[in-house]
Every structure is written in C-alpha cells, then in structure tokens.
Amino acid sequence: MNINELKSMTESLLETFLNAGQKAIELRNKGLKTTFKSDNSPVTNGDLEVDKLLKEKIIQITPNIPIISEETVNLNKKNEFKDFWLVDPIDGTKDYINNKDEFTLNACLIINLEPAIGIIYAPAKKRLFYSYGNGCSFEKFEQRKIQLECKKKMKLEEVHAVSNSSKPSSEVLKAHNKFNVKSFVNIRSSYKLCVIASGEFDLYAAKARAYEWDIAAGHAIVKHAGGIVTTLDEKEFMYGKDDYKNLSLLVRRSKDLKK
C-alpha cells in the first residue's frame, strides 16, 4: 500500500473513532454493565459496543484484511498473518469503569509485520491521535490538526518518563537509571505513548507484559512522529508472534532525551 492509500484509510476511520468514543462516554454515564473474562480482567458493555463499531467500519474499508481484537481473539490459535488489524476497543478498562479519563480506543494496521497505521482516541480528554507513515503523525484537538514530531515540551536537560505502574519493576528502574530519568508518572493506557509522540514526556519502559493490541497503535504514532520503539535491550519490537504477547518495550522520544 502506498502513502495515499494509507492516508485515505486512516482518515476514513476518524469519524468512527469519534462516534465510538462518544458512545463509550454515554454508556458510562448511564452505568456500565461489567463482567469478567477467564483471566479475571473486566469487560464492559462499552468495550463490546466500541469493538462492534470499530470492526464494522474496518471491515467496510478493508474487507480482505483480518481483524485481531482483544475482545474476540482466540489465544489458542496461532497467528499466521503478516497483514492484519490489531484492535483494542478500550485500553484501560479499569480506568474507564472508575470514571477516570485516560482510557483509549485503539486500532493499528500491521503490514508485513510492521505498524503502518495507528489510531488512538482518548474521548474523555477529547484528544485524537493518528498516523499513517513517517512524518505523518497527527493530533486532532478542538478542531485543530497538530503535526506530531516528538519535539520536547518539558524542561530541557531533564528526562521525564511515563510508567504503567506507580511501583516500576527492577528492569524498568534500570532503564530509568540508564537514561537519567528525573521523574515518572503513572498512566495505565496507551495514552502514555501518545504523550511521548507529542513531546510531553520522554520515555516509557516496560518489562514483557500485555499483548500486541495494547501497544501497536501507539508504536505507529510514536514511530511516525520520529520516535524510537525497541525492546529494553534496544532490539526490534516485533509483531505477528504466535501468542500475540509483547516483548519488553522501550519507547523514546529521541536519541538525546535531554534536548
């Protein structure tokens, strides 16, 4: 696919993300219906409705590309695709349930095992992030379209990180020390990758955890904004694994995080 095709596909999905995000907020305001999956993680009627809305539009746009969604995936079946969509209808479900505002809607198109399109919407924050190629990473906020370039917005000479936990693991703390992280804040959803692409934070490190659909859209947005996404030992972060499980992760705004 060329850049114009990817651009057209991405932009045709944005309205659906906005509508699905509004639906998620409406359902939360009415009172969510929550059940628990086999791994004891919660799933709500909001997750399922957003999943339905996103997949319906994706199928309309790319009927011949399979969709791997957190809510419908068969983890006992090996992934044999090289081109596929990864969908996480609501990342940060616990925050969604608890009326917090960092939960996100996510979709990523993987082409030849690499992220080609990324879309993340944080409806409670009214921030929509998307990308479809190098130099083509954007945010839509209050009718403005902002190009994302991983340009530092925090104080120069200081490195500030995001974390998925208020008590990072030893592997993560080792990475923080390596890159001279001054402070970190806890953000549980993929929103943490968006604020690296926007330049609001510098780094995110994580031990091997979660699944490909948790990371892929944010990976695309950061990479296309000029950031760097690798494993903790700075090797390539891969997609299309048999079990969809993530490797360790290191997301950097740039090589020199102090500038």
Secondary structure in CASP SS format (residue, H / E / C, confidence):
PFRMAT SS
TARGET T0000
AUTHOR 0000-0000-0000
METHOD secondary structure of the structure
MODEL  1
M C 1.00
N C 1.00
I H 1.00
N H 1.00
E H 1.00
L H 1.00
K H 1.00
S H 1.00
M H 1.00
T H 1.00
E H 1.00
S H 1.00
L H 1.00
L H 1.00
E H 1.00
T H 1.00
F H 1.00
L H 1.00
N H 1.00
A H 1.00
G H 1.00
Q H 1.00
K H 1.00
A H 1.00
I H 1.00
E H 1.00
L H 1.00
R H 1.00
N H 1.00
K H 1.00
G C 1.00
L C 1.00
K C 1.00
T E 1.00
T E 1.00
F E 1.00
K C 1.00
S C 1.00
D C 1.00
N C 1.00
S C 1.00
P E 1.00
V E 1.00
T E 1.00
N H 1.00
G H 1.00
D H 1.00
L H 1.00
E H 1.00
V H 1.00
D H 1.00
K H 1.00
L H 1.00
L H 1.00
K H 1.00
E H 1.00
K H 1.00
I H 1.00
I H 1.00
Q H 1.00
I H 1.00
T C 1.00
P C 1.00
N C 1.00
I C 1.00
P C 1.00
I E 1.00
I E 1.00
S E 1.00
E C 1.00
E C 1.00
T C 1.00
V C 1.00
N C 1.00
L C 1.00
N C 1.00
K C 1.00
K C 1.00
N C 1.00
E C 1.00
F C 1.00
K C 1.00
D C 1.00
F E 1.00
W E 1.00
L E 1.00
V E 1.00
D E 1.00
P E 1.00
I E 1.00
D E 1.00
G C 1.00
T H 1.00
K H 1.00
D H 1.00
Y H 1.00
I H 1.00
N C 1.00
N C 1.00
K C 1.00
D C 1.00
E C 1.00
F C 1.00
T E 1.00
L E 1.00
N E 1.00
A E 1.00
C E 1.00
L E 1.00
I E 1.00
I E 1.00
N C 1.00
L C 1.00
E E 1.00
P E 1.00
A E 1.00
I E 1.00
G E 1.00
I E 1.00
I E 1.00
Y E 1.00
A E 1.00
P C 1.00
A C 1.00
K C 1.00
K C 1.00
R E 1.00
L E 1.00
F E 1.00
Y E 1.00
S E 1.00
Y C 1.00
G C 1.00
N C 1.00
G C 1.00
C C 1.00
S E 1.00
F E 1.00
E E 1.00
K E 1.00
F E 1.00
E C 1.00
Q C 1.00
R E 1.00
K E 1.00
I E 1.00
Q E 1.00
L C 1.00
E C 1.00
C C 1.00
K C 1.00
K C 1.00
K C 1.00
M C 1.00
K C 1.00
L C 1.00
E C 1.00
E C 1.00
V E 1.00
H E 1.00
A E 1.00
V E 1.00
S E 1.00
N C 1.00
S C 1.00
S C 1.00
K C 1.00
P C 1.00
S C 1.00
S H 1.00
E H 1.00
V H 1.00
L H 1.00
K H 1.00
A H 1.00
H H 1.00
N H 1.00
K H 1.00
F C 1.00
N C 1.00
V E 1.00
K E 1.00
S E 1.00
F E 1.00
V E 1.00
N E 1.00
I C 1.00
R C 1.00
S C 1.00
S C 1.00
Y H 1.00
K H 1.00
L H 1.00
C H 1.00
V H 1.00
I H 1.00
A H 1.00
S C 1.00
G C 1.00
E C 1.00
F C 1.00
D C 1.00
L E 1.00
Y E 1.00
A E 1.00
A E 1.00
K C 1.00
A C 1.00
R C 1.00
A C 1.00
Y E 1.00
E H 1.00
W H 1.00
D H 1.00
I H 1.00
A H 1.00
A H 1.00
G H 1.00
H H 1.00
A H 1.00
I H 1.00
V H 1.00
K H 1.00
H H 1.00
A C 1.00
G C 1.00
G C 1.00
I E 1.00
V E 1.00
T E 1.00
T C 1.00
L C 1.00
D C 1.00
E C 1.00
K C 1.00
E E 1.00
F C 1.00
M C 1.00
Y C 1.00
G C 1.00
K C 1.00
D C 1.00
D C 1.00
Y C 1.00
K E 1.00
N C 1.00
L C 1.00
S C 1.00
L E 1.00
L E 1.00
V E 1.00
R E 1.00
R C 1.00
S C 1.00
K C 1.00
D C 1.00
L C 1.00
K C 1.00
K C 1.00
END
